[in-house]
Amino acid sequence: MNTIPELQEPYVILGIGVAVLVIVFLFYFLITRGNPPKDALFFVFAEFSFTCVIDLTSALEYDGILSGFMEFYQKTGEPYLGTAYAIMMCYWDGIAHFIMYLVMISRITDRKAYRTLGLFWAGSLCANMSVFIAGIVAGKYGSEIRPAFWLNFLFLLVPVWGAVTLFTRPKDRPLIGGYNAQHAQSMKLIWRPLDLILVLFLLAAMAFTILRGLMDKMNHSSAEAEAETIEPLRYLSKGEAAAIETELLRDYRFGQQQLIEIWGQACALAITKPLLDSRLALHHQPQQHSLTRQTWPGRCGSLLPTAASSTLPRT
């Protein structure tokens, strides 16, 4: 498909994705007709285990370990799969979720309970996809959402349905009695290692989040301070232009032709850079850019760039 342009259209990719999911579902349905599973989640786990292989292949190709498998999909299907979060999510799906699917399929086949593991899978996949979808819509890819994007909602809604189904089933182990629960909670935190580890992880996450926010704030403040200290552009007076030319000719041994080329390049940069830099267009008001011709000592004249200080008189 990497070499067939007709198959790389966005809507064609969406149709191929839906067709592949349907074909995989029909395959599992047909091979289990002789002994159909009583749990409908069996087909969900079997279907999603196939998509885990696709996610792992995508992550490996983005990291340069594989090549030639997902190039067409990365360009015209879901280009945001190349972001750092998406790559790590694909690794998590291709490894951790794949192992969960195999274990849950095995327990369904052996008619054993898997409620706890199933709820962990549902929460993990819902958390991944909710952040992923929200990041796509709110991020820089929100303005170029492709049709294949809507396939992600399947992986968000199905775990929700699976979690609701699993919550209605009995727990894997009996409830702890009220007396035992009260006794456990009355113990000091140091004697509850699992709770202690959870608290330490929570404090570490909070500290990391606060530190990251402070670093972003400091970087933003330093950038603003640096922008304020930059000397604004202004016109050169006739005396300043003559002094610069004299210094370049006498001290640095430049020729007249070299000076003309230098000032010509300066004029080109002064005109093109503000026009091509979109950040200036977004954060600053448009400024008047013009050229003024200075009369230099000697036989040559030169064009000098002028910028923001339109209120200064021409020389």
Order of alpha helices (4+ residues) and beta strands (2+ residues): alpha-alpha-alpha-alpha-alpha-alpha-alpha-alpha-alpha-alpha-alpha-beta-beta
